[in-house]
Amino acid sequence: MKEGLIIIDIQNDYFDKGTMPLVNSDNACKNAKLLLERFRSKNLPVIFIQHIATRPLATFFLPNTKGAKIHETVRPMENERVIIKHLPNSFKETNLLDFLKEKQITDLVICGMMTHMCVDATTRAAKDFGFNITVIGDACATKDLEINGQLVIASEVQNSFLAALNYFYSTVKTTKQYLN
């Protein structure tokens, strides 16, 4: 068993002054930093996923903008891998799978943003590739959604997606549970 940490899309646009602020992004980021510190202290692999928008009508993560940069709280070090993606699934059209195989990583700890989109898509794909996965729920953030004119508040979105991932695709833990 070899563990690796994947930090998905903790980028400036998801914070207060960004173009797509999420609910609880600051707390999720602080928890992601605690995970990052643990992995660095154990010299375990850390992979940062950075979304760069390529869709013509995209409104956030636009190329060469401050909003697309990885948040300073979890800034990558020179020796840490940053994988650029353009789609929700971090494996799709990237070299993430090759990198994980090269490093012989079997177990993934996943955190990041948005829970209902990129964290979900990446976790499900990782399971399909045979990885054992722990999602750190309080190191993830999402936003209010709407369907058929009905508002679904972020806490309900967060709990629903984490509960669904906890069933088969991963084990969902809090930062405190994981670190202890």
Number of C-alpha atoms within 10 A of each C-alpha: 7 12 20 21 25 25 28 28 29 32 26 23 24 27 19 14 10 16 15 15 16 20 20 19 25 18 14 22 26 16 23 27 17 16 25 23 13 14 17 15 9 9 10 14 20 23 20 21 23 21 25 21 18 13 10 6 7 10 11 18 25 17 13 9 12 14 21 23 20 22 18 11 14 20 15 17 10 7 8 13 16 18 17 18 22 16 18 18 20 27 20 15 12 15 13 20 16 11 14 19 10 9 13 13 19 16 18 23 23 26 30 28 24 23 27 21 14 21 29 22 18 20 27 18 16 21 15 11 12 10 19 19 25 22 29 25 25 23 28 32 28 26 23 14 14 10 7 5 7 8 10 13 14 19 14 14 18 21 14 14 17 25 15 13 20 17 10 11 21 24 17 22 18 16 20 12 9 13 10 6
